[in-house]
Amino acid sequence: MPNLKRTLNFYILKTSHLSSRNLLLILSLITGLVSGSLALLLKNGVYFLRNILVDESKFDIKNYFFLIYPIIGITLTVLLKKYVIKDMTNHNITAILDAIAKRGSKMKAHKIFSSLTGGMLTAGFGGSIGLESPIISTGAAIGSRLGVLFKADYKTVTLLLACGSSGAIAAIFNTPVAGVIFALEVLLIDFSRFSLIPLLVASVSGAIIPRIFSNPEVLFNIDVLDKFKLSDIPFFIVFGIISGILSYYFTDIFFFIKKRFHKIKKNKNRLLLGSVLLGVLIFIFPPLFGEGFNTIRLILSGNVYKIIDNSIFHSIDRNALVLIVFFLFLVITKVFAVGITISSGGVGGIFAPSLFMGAAFGFVFAHTINVFEIGIHLSERNFAFVGMAAMLGGILQAPLTGIFMIIEITVGYELIVPLMLTTTVSYIISKSLEPNSIFTKELAMEGSLITHNKDDAVLNFMELNNIIESDFVEIHPEDSLREIIKAVSKSKRNIFPIIDSEKKLFGILLLDDIREIMFNKEYYDNTYAHDLMQIPPAIIKKSDKMKSVINKFNKTNSWNLPVIEDGKYIGFVSKSRMFNEYRKHLVNISHE
């Protein structure tokens, strides 16, 4: 370790002569390459583990192991978090947004390996999650720690964190453009033309590694074979509306499950209950095992009956009704499998489950229309493709990410019109039903969500403690005008808090309130503070969020407002101090 530290210090010293922009480009390249390499490790690790454990060609004795695989995977993951890294925090995109909002974008170093290992164990043993959140967390941690190592400011650390996330998505899905768009749509508050360049560098370098070294079966690229027809547009609109409702359903059920599991106090009880429930779900519906990309491939290749071959329904006559019911159950139960996996202690994300749900619903929607033979034939393959984008855009509330991810997966723009149309409709419906995405809902409830609204973002970073001023001369309610004038002579302020012996705020006194009588001695000993004081137009509580503080200033048009904690006076907030703090944070988060 001392040698490693000396080596790092040497390279930091060697790069100190580089301009900040050149250094940022070098760090973004390193972040992308390392993120891509670790994504390759994670993807291949899960792929080979799955091949050992699962035989998807038929239903046999191996299927009964589905009942115990989740217990093994989630138990190992929980043991890793509890006894190895000794940190039970989440390894998802919400945790990354939390770091950006609350910890200066500084992520814990252990997430470089713990997210990776936890995701591999969870998904490899059947956890119904995606690998993108673990590898995005890993990539973000790499970028964040590099920024901290080179003593970068907040906006540079945040940009490097986004570079790691961008490179990770590019590597795990083989979609470099979608990686950049995700970083811009979900993670970054502010970006400029130059901040886009490091993201591109990281994303491209992250995507290169899997393309060079990965098994072709692990990469996810499928060509569009069916042409888009204008006559399909009404069906795509209806499909988009239902996809938006399903996106809301996914988010709502996910948090319902999370809350139910949160009420179970003991970790071992959550783990046991979740593992058993997940095992039963996977046994009944084997496509719920792991990421689900093999199922998506079978849907897109038209081999949908192979999906049933590995389930307990393999002996049922193959007909359209059985297929429709089976796929509807896959769509409905996927979110339960995802929620149970994560709530019981597993590590994983919801990108892949969103794609799975979209592909399954896209297929069953088109297939149902075709079965009823209403005079039009829909491409089940195309609707599966568009469904992936629609569900991703609706659940993540990141429509551009969904659109460009499918464009890159399909290696072309043949479906650009239905992709844009359906994903936009899905996003609008989802947003109208639930203002926050599955990533941001928890942070929004806490009041610590940062958004692309720069004003809201700055207010989130501001802390009331930093702008409270306490150098005000205090006056008691029974003080006479003579004593008040003595207080005025000692003060540099024109406002005075009137408090009692227990520090409770009675009111405030402005210098303007006594200006006309302060030199008239007739009032000195028969006029008191409680006669002269006024009730403050608003009171700021120590627990108030900055947005609430701003609203109180705007409504009252005041220049100073008192602050209380547990009913006791502690100071004032002034508009000038607040504006100075606002400007400081605005500069800190804005890129050149």
WOBEL-V529196 format. One record per residue. N is the residue number from 0. RES is the residue in three letters. BURIAL is b if it has 9 or more other C-alpha atoms within 8 Angstrom, else e. Layout:
BEGIN
n: <N,N>
res: <RES,RES>
burial: <BURIAL,BURIAL>
END
This chain:
BEGIN
n: <0,1,2,3,4,5,6,7,8,9,10,11,12,13,14,15,16,17,18,19,20,21,22,23,24,25,26,27,28,29,30,31,32,33,34,35,36,37,38,39,40,41,42,43,44,45,46,47,48,49,50,51,52,53,54,55,56,57,58,59,60,61,62,63,64,65,66,67,68,69,70,71,72,73,74,75,76,77,78,79,80,81,82,83,84,85,86,87,88,89,90,91,92,93,94,95,96,97,98,99,100,101,102,103,104,105,106,107,108,109,110,111,112,113,114,115,116,117,118,119,120,121,122,123,124,125,126,127,128,129,130,131,132,133,134,135,136,137,138,139,140,141,142,143,144,145,146,147,148,149,150,151,152,153,154,155,156,157,158,159,160,161,162,163,164,165,166,167,168,169,170,171,172,173,174,175,176,177,178,179,180,181,182,183,184,185,186,187,188,189,190,191,192,193,194,195,196,197,198,199,200,201,202,203,204,205,206,207,208,209,210,211,212,213,214,215,216,217,218,219,220,221,222,223,224,225,226,227,228,229,230,231,232,233,234,235,236,237,238,239,240,241,242,243,244,245,246,247,248,249,250,251,252,253,254,255,256,257,258,259,260,261,262,263,264,265,266,267,268,269,270,271,272,273,274,275,276,277,278,279,280,281,282,283,284,285,286,287,288,289,290,291,292,293,294,295,296,297,298,299,300,301,302,303,304,305,306,307,308,309,310,311,312,313,314,315,316,317,318,319,320,321,322,323,324,325,326,327,328,329,330,331,332,333,334,335,336,337,338,339,340,341,342,343,344,345,346,347,348,349,350,351,352,353,354,355,356,357,358,359,360,361,362,363,364,365,366,367,368,369,370,371,372,373,374,375,376,377,378,379,380,381,382,383,384,385,386,387,388,389,390,391,392,393,394,395,396,397,398,399,400,401,402,403,404,405,406,407,408,409,410,411,412,413,414,415,416,417,418,419,420,421,422,423,424,425,426,427,428,429,430,431,432,433,434,435,436,437,438,439,440,441,442,443,444,445,446,447,448,449,450,451,452,453,454,455,456,457,458,459,460,461,462,463,464,465,466,467,468,469,470,471,472,473,474,475,476,477,478,479,480,481,482,483,484,485,486,487,488,489,490,491,492,493,494,495,496,497,498,499,500,501,502,503,504,505,506,507,508,509,510,511,512,513,514,515,516,517,518,519,520,521,522,523,524,525,526,527,528,529,530,531,532,533,534,535,536,537,538,539,540,541,542,543,544,545,546,547,548,549,550,551,552,553,554,555,556,557,558,559,560,561,562,563,564,565,566,567,568,569,570,571,572,573,574,575,576,577,578,579,580,581,582,583,584,585,586,587,588,589,590,591>
res: <MET,PRO,ASN,LEU,LYS,ARG,THR,LEU,ASN,PHE,TYR,ILE,LEU,LYS,THR,SER,HIS,LEU,SER,SER,ARG,ASN,LEU,LEU,LEU,ILE,LEU,SER,LEU,ILE,THR,GLY,LEU,VAL,SER,GLY,SER,LEU,ALA,LEU,LEU,LEU,LYS,ASN,GLY,VAL,TYR,PHE,LEU,ARG,ASN,ILE,LEU,VAL,ASP,GLU,SER,LYS,PHE,ASP,ILE,LYS,ASN,TYR,PHE,PHE,LEU,ILE,TYR,PRO,ILE,ILE,GLY,ILE,THR,LEU,THR,VAL,LEU,LEU,LYS,LYS,TYR,VAL,ILE,LYS,ASP,MET,THR,ASN,HIS,ASN,ILE,THR,ALA,ILE,LEU,ASP,ALA,ILE,ALA,LYS,ARG,GLY,SER,LYS,MET,LYS,ALA,HIS,LYS,ILE,PHE,SER,SER,LEU,THR,GLY,GLY,MET,LEU,THR,ALA,GLY,PHE,GLY,GLY,SER,ILE,GLY,LEU,GLU,SER,PRO,ILE,ILE,SER,THR,GLY,ALA,ALA,ILE,GLY,SER,ARG,LEU,GLY,VAL,LEU,PHE,LYS,ALA,ASP,TYR,LYS,THR,VAL,THR,LEU,LEU,LEU,ALA,CYS,GLY,SER,SER,GLY,ALA,ILE,ALA,ALA,ILE,PHE,ASN,THR,PRO,VAL,ALA,GLY,VAL,ILE,PHE,ALA,LEU,GLU,VAL,LEU,LEU,ILE,ASP,PHE,SER,ARG,PHE,SER,LEU,ILE,PRO,LEU,LEU,VAL,ALA,SER,VAL,SER,GLY,ALA,ILE,ILE,PRO,ARG,ILE,PHE,SER,ASN,PRO,GLU,VAL,LEU,PHE,ASN,ILE,ASP,VAL,LEU,ASP,LYS,PHE,LYS,LEU,SER,ASP,ILE,PRO,PHE,PHE,ILE,VAL,PHE,GLY,ILE,ILE,SER,GLY,ILE,LEU,SER,TYR,TYR,PHE,THR,ASP,ILE,PHE,PHE,PHE,ILE,LYS,LYS,ARG,PHE,HIS,LYS,ILE,LYS,LYS,ASN,LYS,ASN,ARG,LEU,LEU,LEU,GLY,SER,VAL,LEU,LEU,GLY,VAL,LEU,ILE,PHE,ILE,PHE,PRO,PRO,LEU,PHE,GLY,GLU,GLY,PHE,ASN,THR,ILE,ARG,LEU,ILE,LEU,SER,GLY,ASN,VAL,TYR,LYS,ILE,ILE,ASP,ASN,SER,ILE,PHE,HIS,SER,ILE,ASP,ARG,ASN,ALA,LEU,VAL,LEU,ILE,VAL,PHE,PHE,LEU,PHE,LEU,VAL,ILE,THR,LYS,VAL,PHE,ALA,VAL,GLY,ILE,THR,ILE,SER,SER,GLY,GLY,VAL,GLY,GLY,ILE,PHE,ALA,PRO,SER,LEU,PHE,MET,GLY,ALA,ALA,PHE,GLY,PHE,VAL,PHE,ALA,HIS,THR,ILE,ASN,VAL,PHE,GLU,ILE,GLY,ILE,HIS,LEU,SER,GLU,ARG,ASN,PHE,ALA,PHE,VAL,GLY,MET,ALA,ALA,MET,LEU,GLY,GLY,ILE,LEU,GLN,ALA,PRO,LEU,THR,GLY,ILE,PHE,MET,ILE,ILE,GLU,ILE,THR,VAL,GLY,TYR,GLU,LEU,ILE,VAL,PRO,LEU,MET,LEU,THR,THR,THR,VAL,SER,TYR,ILE,ILE,SER,LYS,SER,LEU,GLU,PRO,ASN,SER,ILE,PHE,THR,LYS,GLU,LEU,ALA,MET,GLU,GLY,SER,LEU,ILE,THR,HIS,ASN,LYS,ASP,ASP,ALA,VAL,LEU,ASN,PHE,MET,GLU,LEU,ASN,ASN,ILE,ILE,GLU,SER,ASP,PHE,VAL,GLU,ILE,HIS,PRO,GLU,ASP,SER,LEU,ARG,GLU,ILE,ILE,LYS,ALA,VAL,SER,LYS,SER,LYS,ARG,ASN,ILE,PHE,PRO,ILE,ILE,ASP,SER,GLU,LYS,LYS,LEU,PHE,GLY,ILE,LEU,LEU,LEU,ASP,ASP,ILE,ARG,GLU,ILE,MET,PHE,ASN,LYS,GLU,TYR,TYR,ASP,ASN,THR,TYR,ALA,HIS,ASP,LEU,MET,GLN,ILE,PRO,PRO,ALA,ILE,ILE,LYS,LYS,SER,ASP,LYS,MET,LYS,SER,VAL,ILE,ASN,LYS,PHE,ASN,LYS,THR,ASN,SER,TRP,ASN,LEU,PRO,VAL,ILE,GLU,ASP,GLY,LYS,TYR,ILE,GLY,PHE,VAL,SER,LYS,SER,ARG,MET,PHE,ASN,GLU,TYR,ARG,LYS,HIS,LEU,VAL,ASN,ILE,SER,HIS,GLU>
burial: <e,e,e,e,e,e,e,e,e,e,e,b,e,e,e,e,e,e,e,e,e,e,b,b,b,e,b,b,b,b,b,b,b,b,b,b,b,b,b,b,e,b,b,b,b,b,b,e,b,b,e,e,e,e,e,e,e,e,b,e,e,b,b,b,e,b,b,b,b,b,b,b,b,b,b,b,b,b,b,b,b,b,e,e,b,e,e,e,e,e,b,b,b,b,b,b,b,b,b,b,b,b,b,b,b,b,b,e,e,e,b,b,e,b,b,b,b,b,b,b,b,b,b,b,b,b,b,b,b,b,b,b,b,b,b,b,b,b,b,b,b,b,b,b,b,b,b,b,e,e,e,b,e,b,b,b,b,b,b,b,b,b,b,b,b,b,b,b,b,b,b,b,b,b,b,b,b,b,b,b,b,b,b,b,b,e,b,b,b,b,b,e,e,e,b,b,b,b,b,b,b,b,b,b,b,b,b,b,b,b,b,e,e,b,e,e,e,b,b,e,b,e,e,b,e,e,e,b,e,e,e,b,b,e,e,b,b,e,b,b,b,b,b,b,b,b,b,b,e,b,b,e,b,b,b,e,b,b,e,e,b,e,e,b,e,e,b,e,b,b,b,b,b,b,b,b,b,b,b,b,b,b,b,e,b,b,b,b,b,b,b,b,e,e,b,b,e,b,b,b,e,e,b,b,e,b,b,b,b,b,b,b,e,b,e,e,e,e,e,e,e,b,b,b,e,e,b,b,e,b,b,e,e,b,b,b,b,b,b,b,b,b,b,b,b,b,b,b,b,b,b,b,b,b,b,b,b,b,b,b,b,b,b,b,b,b,b,b,b,b,e,e,e,e,e,e,e,b,e,b,b,b,b,b,b,b,b,b,b,b,b,b,b,b,b,b,b,b,b,b,b,b,b,b,b,b,b,b,b,b,b,b,e,e,b,b,e,b,b,b,b,b,b,b,b,b,b,b,b,b,b,e,e,e,e,b,b,e,b,b,b,e,b,b,e,e,e,b,b,b,e,e,e,b,e,b,b,b,b,b,b,b,e,b,e,e,b,b,b,e,e,b,b,b,b,b,b,e,b,b,b,b,e,b,b,e,b,b,e,e,b,e,e,b,b,b,b,b,b,b,e,e,e,b,b,b,b,b,b,b,b,e,b,b,e,e,e,b,e,e,e,e,b,b,b,e,b,b,b,e,e,b,b,e,e,b,e,e,b,b,e,b,e,b,b,b,b,e,b,e,e,b,b,e,e,e,e,b,e,e,b,b,b,b,b,e,e,b,b,b,b,b,b,b,b,e,b,b,e,e,b,b,e,e,b,b,e,b,b,b,e,e>
END
